[in-house]
Amino acid sequence: MSRSRDDRQPDRASPSPDELVAAADTTLSAAADAGIAAAAAELIGLSHAIHAEPELAFAETRSVAKTLAPLRARGFAIEAGAGDLNTAFVATYGSGELVVGICAEYDALPEIGHACGHNIIAAAAVGAGLGLAEVADACGLTVKVFGTPAEESGGGKVLMLERGVFDGVAMAMMVHPGPSDIVGARSLALADLSITFHGRAAHASAAPQQGRNAGDAVTVAQVALGLLRQHLAPGQQLHGIVNSGGVAPNIVPDRAELLYYLRAVDIASLDDLMQRASACFEAGALATGTTHDIRTLAPTYTELTPDAAVLYAYREQIAGIGRVPLAPELEAARPLGSTDMGNITNVIPGIHPIIGIDAAGAVTHQPEFAAACVTASADLAVIDGATALARTAIQIAGDQFHRERLLERSVQRQEDFR
């Protein structure tokens, strides 16, 4: 006697909803991976091309053109000059309600070029964008690749954020190269300062009593800062250079300038450090009979505050492609420096992990690290970084709880700014 459909025993247990989601994620990730793999040679070429012509903050015209070329060819809609910044852009693909932002950086450092590896960042961001374009409709995504100038000095992301360029973005991501893989990378809040002392010029031999030495004010201020260092709170840092200190040995300098970075673990600690450092600058002026002024040269960078769920997804994905990141309990002891991506993560759920390259012991901001950023290891980081970012977006987009959480936060953020 045959059994009814309801009486039949299945050959195996039916897949659970979680298993169905995982299977869908795997299929979508494979499609994104294929898109990245197809563009691999172009992405590596982009990384090398940006590296070969380093450009400084807000002057990255050639780098922008190079970065946009593969996105334009894939059909991304391009908004050039985003936020009234000539070297900022937004490249958009898809129309899903969940808007994922991938940040590209491409500015270089004076004299040592791409010693922070922004060529890798730009190429990985483009790769992630191309991969996600393959699955945007299936994932309900709008993919935005943001070209963000002047990370090293100038705070391009902060300006873009303040001018509404990131409005509507539910999740923002990027990867940054370093000597090792660090998922939950830490950074310090940063103030970028110019301190100018104004004195009175005089003949240094014939009438030194007529002068008020701005160069001496710099010396006194730096001695005070050096003594302050022994009393700094954990995580507080200050370092700088003498940018100008006179024009000739026989002229008492009537102007001298310090350029200083102040850093701290968070904005509150940075405010405390600013007050204490300001007293040292004031002491230099007071001791020498000069005056001084303090200017902020770029927007203040806040510390990174990565989203825990997106961070967890990225850790799974980077491990899934064979990398072994630093253990979470060790991450707090490895500060990154400072980045304007911190300001993004303080407003939009996001991450800024480090993708490891073989730098032979060199660290960022060294010429040797710049050389390492166009090696085979760096090329692999471009592809792995793009793959991990794309897979992370797919995983989050397929998780109903976190998808809804990010959408709700995005809506709430827009309402708060009205």
BALUM-803898 format. One line per field, with one value per residue (C-alpha): residue number from 0; residue in three letters; z, y, x. Coordinates in Angstrom, 2 decimals. Last residue first. Example, Ala and Ser with C-alpha at 12.3 -4.5 7.8 and 13.67 -1.06 7.14 Angstrom:
2
k c(1 0)
r c(SER ALA)
z c(7.14 7.80)
y c(-1.06 -4.50)
x c(13.67 12.30)
***
This chain:
418
k c(417 416 415 414 413 412 411 410 409 408 407 406 405 404 403 402 401 400 399 398 397 396 395 394 393 392 391 390 389 388 387 386 385 384 383 382 381 380 379 378 377 376 375 374 373 372 371 370 369 368 367 366 365 364 363 362 361 360 359 358 357 356 355 354 353 352 351 350 349 348 347 346 345 344 343 342 341 340 339 338 337 336 335 334 333 332 331 330 329 328 327 326 325 324 323 322 321 320 319 318 317 316 315 314 313 312 311 310 309 308 307 306 305 304 303 302 301 300 299 298 297 296 295 294 293 292 291 290 289 288 287 286 285 284 283 282 281 280 279 278 277 276 275 274 273 272 271 270 269 268 267 266 265 264 263 262 261 260 259 258 257 256 255 254 253 252 251 250 249 248 247 246 245 244 243 242 241 240 239 238 237 236 235 234 233 232 231 230 229 228 227 226 225 224 223 222 221 220 219 218 217 216 215 214 213 212 211 210 209 208 207 206 205 204 203 202 201 200 199 198 197 196 195 194 193 192 191 190 189 188 187 186 185 184 183 182 181 180 179 178 177 176 175 174 173 172 171 170 169 168 167 166 165 164 163 162 161 160 159 158 157 156 155 154 153 152 151 150 149 148 147 146 145 144 143 142 141 140 139 138 137 136 135 134 133 132 131 130 129 128 127 126 125 124 123 122 121 120 119 118 117 116 115 114 113 112 111 110 109 108 107 106 105 104 103 102 101 100 99 98 97 96 95 94 93 92 91 90 89 88 87 86 85 84 83 82 81 80 79 78 77 76 75 74 73 72 71 70 69 68 67 66 65 64 63 62 61 60 59 58 57 56 55 54 53 52 51 50 49 48 47 46 45 44 43 42 41 40 39 38 37 36 35 34 33 32 31 30 29 28 27 26 25 24 23 22 21 20 19 18 17 16 15 14 13 12 11 10 9 8 7 6 5 4 3 2 1 0)
r c(ARG PHE ASP GLU GLN ARG GLN VAL SER ARG GLU LEU LEU ARG GLU ARG HIS PHE GLN ASP GLY ALA ILE GLN ILE ALA THR ARG ALA LEU ALA THR ALA GLY ASP ILE VAL ALA LEU ASP ALA SER ALA THR VAL CYS ALA ALA ALA PHE GLU PRO GLN HIS THR VAL ALA GLY ALA ALA ASP ILE GLY ILE ILE PRO HIS ILE GLY PRO ILE VAL ASN THR ILE ASN GLY MET ASP THR SER GLY LEU PRO ARG ALA ALA GLU LEU GLU PRO ALA LEU PRO VAL ARG GLY ILE GLY ALA ILE GLN GLU ARG TYR ALA TYR LEU VAL ALA ALA ASP PRO THR LEU GLU THR TYR THR PRO ALA LEU THR ARG ILE ASP HIS THR THR GLY THR ALA LEU ALA GLY ALA GLU PHE CYS ALA SER ALA ARG GLN MET LEU ASP ASP LEU SER ALA ILE ASP VAL ALA ARG LEU TYR TYR LEU LEU GLU ALA ARG ASP PRO VAL ILE ASN PRO ALA VAL GLY GLY SER ASN VAL ILE GLY HIS LEU GLN GLN GLY PRO ALA LEU HIS GLN ARG LEU LEU GLY LEU ALA VAL GLN ALA VAL THR VAL ALA ASP GLY ALA ASN ARG GLY GLN GLN PRO ALA ALA SER ALA HIS ALA ALA ARG GLY HIS PHE THR ILE SER LEU ASP ALA LEU ALA LEU SER ARG ALA GLY VAL ILE ASP SER PRO GLY PRO HIS VAL MET MET ALA MET ALA VAL GLY ASP PHE VAL GLY ARG GLU LEU MET LEU VAL LYS GLY GLY GLY SER GLU GLU ALA PRO THR GLY PHE VAL LYS VAL THR LEU GLY CYS ALA ASP ALA VAL GLU ALA LEU GLY LEU GLY ALA GLY VAL ALA ALA ALA ALA ILE ILE ASN HIS GLY CYS ALA HIS GLY ILE GLU PRO LEU ALA ASP TYR GLU ALA CYS ILE GLY VAL VAL LEU GLU GLY SER GLY TYR THR ALA VAL PHE ALA THR ASN LEU ASP GLY ALA GLY ALA GLU ILE ALA PHE GLY ARG ALA ARG LEU PRO ALA LEU THR LYS ALA VAL SER ARG THR GLU ALA PHE ALA LEU GLU PRO GLU ALA HIS ILE ALA HIS SER LEU GLY ILE LEU GLU ALA ALA ALA ALA ALA ILE GLY ALA ASP ALA ALA ALA SER LEU THR THR ASP ALA ALA ALA VAL LEU GLU ASP PRO SER PRO SER ALA ARG ASP PRO GLN ARG ASP ASP ARG SER ARG SER MET)
z c(10.13 11.36 13.94 11.35 9.04 11.87 12.81 9.25 9.14 12.56 11.51 8.33 10.27 12.79 10.03 8.23 11.54 12.41 8.87 8.30 4.53 4.17 6.94 5.18 1.77 3.16 4.81 1.59 -0.31 2.31 2.53 -1.25 -1.72 1.05 -0.31 -3.82 -2.77 -0.09 -2.75 -4.67 -1.48 -0.98 -4.62 -4.03 -4.76 -1.17 0.06 -1.45 0.53 3.64 3.08 2.80 6.33 7.11 7.86 9.38 8.04 9.35 5.96 4.76 4.01 3.81 6.34 5.89 8.73 9.65 9.43 10.29 10.14 11.75 10.79 13.11 15.25 12.54 10.06 12.45 13.04 9.28 9.67 10.79 13.65 14.69 14.47 18.13 18.83 22.54 22.18 19.50 21.71 23.16 19.66 18.39 15.48 12.13 10.49 6.77 4.83 2.84 5.54 8.20 6.39 6.17 9.80 11.06 8.67 10.08 13.65 12.79 11.13 14.29 16.67 14.82 14.95 17.17 15.71 17.59 16.48 14.00 14.52 11.28 9.75 10.39 13.86 14.65 17.79 18.19 19.90 21.38 22.32 25.54 25.70 28.84 28.21 24.62 25.50 28.53 26.33 24.18 27.31 28.61 25.28 25.78 29.03 27.61 24.46 26.49 28.38 25.15 23.71 26.74 26.15 22.40 22.84 23.20 22.75 20.11 19.72 16.42 16.23 13.66 15.30 13.78 14.27 13.57 14.56 14.48 15.78 12.61 12.52 12.17 9.13 8.19 11.39 12.99 10.53 10.54 13.83 14.11 16.11 18.53 21.27 22.69 25.13 25.25 28.98 30.66 30.20 33.18 31.82 28.53 30.20 30.57 26.82 26.21 28.48 26.62 23.35 24.50 25.68 22.36 20.29 22.31 21.64 17.93 18.42 19.83 20.97 19.69 20.72 23.27 20.42 19.04 17.22 17.37 16.66 14.67 15.48 14.61 17.05 18.15 16.88 17.75 15.54 16.74 13.96 15.12 13.93 16.71 16.70 18.34 18.44 16.49 17.22 14.69 15.39 12.48 12.63 9.89 10.06 8.79 7.66 4.80 5.34 4.63 4.18 5.40 5.86 6.79 6.56 4.21 3.84 4.19 3.55 1.29 3.76 3.98 7.49 6.39 3.31 5.44 7.97 5.19 3.66 6.94 5.77 6.37 5.78 4.90 2.20 -0.33 0.06 -3.07 -1.84 -3.45 -3.00 -3.38 -3.11 -1.82 -1.86 -1.82 -5.14 -6.74 -5.52 -6.41 -9.23 -8.13 -4.84 -6.55 -8.46 -5.29 -3.35 -6.12 -6.18 -2.42 -2.70 -5.38 -3.34 -0.11 -1.85 -3.35 0.10 1.27 4.16 2.68 -0.56 -1.33 0.94 0.04 1.33 2.07 -0.38 -1.07 -2.52 -0.09 -1.05 1.28 0.66 1.56 1.80 1.34 2.36 0.47 -2.81 -5.90 -7.54 -8.30 -7.07 -7.45 -5.07 -5.58 -3.82 -5.59 -6.30 -2.91 -3.14 -1.11 -4.02 -6.82 -9.21 -8.84 -10.91 -11.67 -11.71 -15.06 -14.91 -17.11 -14.71 -11.81 -13.70 -14.60 -11.30 -9.48 -12.30 -12.63 -8.86 -8.75 -11.51 -9.63 -6.14 -5.27 -2.15 -0.02 -1.81 -4.98 -5.54 -9.18 -9.27 -6.30 -8.08 -11.13 -9.03 -7.22 -10.47 -12.15 -9.25 -9.70 -13.48 -13.13 -10.54 -12.47 -13.28 -9.78 -8.24 -10.23 -9.46 -5.75 -5.91 -7.57 -5.05 -2.24 -3.59 -3.70 -0.24 1.18 -0.26 1.33 4.66 4.47 3.75 6.61 8.99 7.87 8.67 5.90 5.79 7.50 5.17 2.96 3.93 5.57 3.67 5.66 4.54 0.86 1.34 1.57 -1.00 0.00)
y c(66.97 65.43 63.15 61.90 60.87 59.02 57.24 55.97 54.66 53.08 51.29 50.01 48.74 46.90 45.48 44.00 42.84 40.81 39.58 38.28 38.08 41.66 41.04 38.00 39.69 42.77 40.56 38.59 41.80 43.06 39.72 39.44 42.99 42.51 39.14 40.57 43.68 41.75 39.31 42.23 43.41 39.98 39.92 43.22 46.73 47.89 46.50 49.46 51.89 49.82 50.21 53.98 54.00 55.51 52.09 49.44 47.53 44.07 42.38 44.09 40.92 42.22 41.98 43.44 45.79 46.19 49.44 48.63 50.29 51.24 54.91 57.90 57.10 54.71 57.59 59.78 56.91 56.60 59.90 57.82 57.82 55.59 51.89 50.98 47.40 46.58 46.52 43.83 41.15 39.79 39.62 37.22 38.66 37.51 34.16 34.35 31.39 32.74 31.70 33.49 36.77 35.88 34.92 37.98 40.17 38.84 39.47 43.04 43.66 42.44 44.44 47.77 49.43 52.47 54.03 57.09 60.59 62.69 66.47 68.37 69.76 72.59 73.59 76.92 78.03 81.62 83.05 86.23 86.98 88.18 85.20 83.39 84.17 82.91 79.62 79.20 79.66 76.75 74.63 75.67 74.64 71.17 70.74 71.93 69.86 66.76 67.04 67.49 64.44 62.36 63.29 62.63 59.11 57.10 60.19 61.97 65.46 66.18 69.19 71.69 74.40 77.82 80.64 84.36 87.42 85.52 87.64 88.25 87.41 83.63 84.06 83.27 82.15 79.18 77.51 74.13 72.97 69.44 67.51 64.78 64.39 61.20 60.20 56.48 56.13 59.56 61.89 62.84 61.91 63.61 67.00 67.44 67.14 69.52 72.11 71.74 72.09 75.32 76.81 76.03 77.38 80.59 80.84 80.82 83.64 85.82 89.27 91.69 95.12 93.71 91.89 95.23 94.94 91.18 89.59 92.57 92.85 91.18 91.26 88.25 86.21 82.52 80.23 76.94 74.81 71.88 68.54 67.01 63.22 60.53 57.25 54.06 50.43 47.61 44.97 42.70 42.86 41.05 41.77 44.21 46.70 47.37 49.17 47.68 49.58 49.47 51.56 50.31 51.92 54.79 57.16 60.33 59.70 62.76 64.97 67.84 66.93 63.36 64.55 66.95 64.23 61.79 64.25 64.80 67.13 65.28 61.58 60.93 63.62 62.30 59.89 58.16 56.50 53.25 52.96 49.66 49.68 46.32 44.04 40.97 39.53 42.98 43.78 40.38 41.09 44.73 43.37 41.98 45.20 47.27 44.94 45.21 49.01 49.09 46.67 48.86 52.05 50.51 48.90 52.25 53.72 51.66 53.82 54.33 55.37 58.22 58.73 62.37 63.80 61.07 59.73 60.17 57.28 56.22 54.16 53.70 51.03 52.11 49.67 50.99 48.54 49.57 48.03 50.21 49.00 50.63 53.94 55.63 58.59 60.96 63.12 64.76 68.15 68.40 70.17 67.36 64.99 66.34 63.58 61.68 58.52 55.99 52.55 50.77 48.33 50.62 53.51 51.41 50.24 53.84 55.55 54.56 55.68 59.05 59.54 58.69 61.20 63.99 63.27 66.95 67.18 65.62 64.58 62.55 59.45 58.42 54.87 53.72 54.69 52.65 49.66 49.44 49.90 47.13 44.85 45.66 45.17 41.78 40.71 41.84 38.36 37.22 40.02 39.10 35.43 36.15 38.08 35.12 32.69 34.96 34.86 31.07 30.77 33.33 31.37 28.17 29.94 31.34 27.87 26.40 29.06 28.37 24.67 22.15 19.27 16.13 13.36 10.73 12.15 9.85 9.64 9.88 13.39 12.46 9.48 6.06 3.33 0.00)
x c(16.64 19.90 18.25 15.78 18.60 20.33 17.11 16.68 20.24 19.93 16.74 18.40 21.41 19.25 17.02 20.02 21.45 18.37 17.71 21.24 21.60 22.84 25.38 26.83 26.85 28.62 31.23 31.74 32.45 34.88 36.71 37.04 38.34 40.89 41.98 42.43 44.34 46.25 47.47 48.96 50.67 52.25 53.37 55.13 53.85 53.24 56.58 58.46 56.31 57.01 60.74 60.32 58.85 55.46 53.94 56.16 59.14 60.03 60.23 57.03 55.07 51.51 48.68 45.21 44.28 40.62 38.64 35.02 31.61 28.34 27.86 28.36 31.40 32.58 32.83 34.83 37.25 37.69 39.56 42.52 45.00 47.88 47.06 47.17 48.32 47.83 44.05 44.30 45.81 42.56 41.06 43.75 45.75 44.46 45.17 44.43 43.10 40.16 37.70 39.75 39.12 35.42 34.88 36.76 34.76 31.49 32.61 33.64 30.29 28.57 30.78 30.59 33.99 34.62 37.78 39.04 38.08 40.04 39.96 39.43 42.62 45.07 43.86 45.48 47.30 48.50 51.53 52.92 56.51 58.10 60.42 59.22 55.55 55.61 57.23 54.97 51.90 53.01 53.44 50.00 48.49 49.98 48.05 44.75 45.13 45.96 42.68 40.73 42.49 41.47 37.83 38.17 39.47 42.69 44.85 46.89 48.37 50.11 52.37 53.66 55.76 56.27 58.74 58.47 60.46 63.73 66.67 68.68 72.39 71.88 69.60 65.98 64.29 62.58 60.25 58.49 59.93 58.58 56.02 55.08 52.52 51.05 48.31 47.56 48.11 47.94 50.88 53.06 56.52 55.64 55.13 58.89 59.36 56.45 58.07 61.39 59.46 57.81 61.10 62.77 59.88 59.91 63.64 62.89 60.37 63.15 62.09 64.68 65.84 68.25 70.00 71.20 74.54 74.97 71.56 70.40 66.69 63.39 60.48 58.45 55.50 55.18 53.11 51.62 50.13 48.05 46.62 44.47 44.12 41.97 43.85 43.24 42.41 42.18 39.54 40.50 44.30 46.21 49.94 52.59 49.96 47.57 44.26 40.83 37.57 33.99 30.84 27.35 23.90 24.78 21.83 23.88 27.59 28.04 26.18 28.64 29.83 30.59 32.50 34.53 35.31 36.19 38.66 40.48 43.24 46.46 47.08 43.45 43.46 40.98 38.05 36.73 33.57 32.41 28.66 26.80 23.02 22.00 18.97 21.21 20.03 20.08 23.59 25.06 27.52 27.88 29.20 32.30 32.96 32.63 34.91 37.49 37.26 37.80 40.73 42.36 41.95 43.25 46.23 47.27 46.78 49.73 50.89 54.35 52.68 55.07 58.08 58.82 55.52 52.96 50.39 46.68 44.68 41.96 38.91 35.95 33.31 29.76 26.86 23.32 20.60 17.44 18.57 19.04 22.24 25.58 26.99 30.39 30.88 33.79 36.36 39.30 37.70 36.02 32.66 31.07 31.50 33.70 32.66 29.40 29.72 26.99 28.60 28.30 31.21 33.36 32.76 33.95 37.04 38.03 37.19 40.37 42.65 40.92 41.05 44.75 45.49 43.71 45.09 45.69 43.49 46.24 49.42 49.93 52.04 52.51 53.88 51.77 48.56 49.62 50.69 47.36 45.44 47.44 46.62 42.93 43.09 44.77 42.20 39.11 37.82 38.78 36.73 33.64 34.16 34.43 31.15 29.41 30.93 29.79 26.24 26.23 27.74 25.31 22.39 23.67 24.14 20.61 19.20 21.21 19.90 16.32 16.87 17.38 14.88 16.13 17.19 15.54 12.19 9.66 6.39 3.20 2.26 2.70 0.33 1.92 1.44 0.00)
***
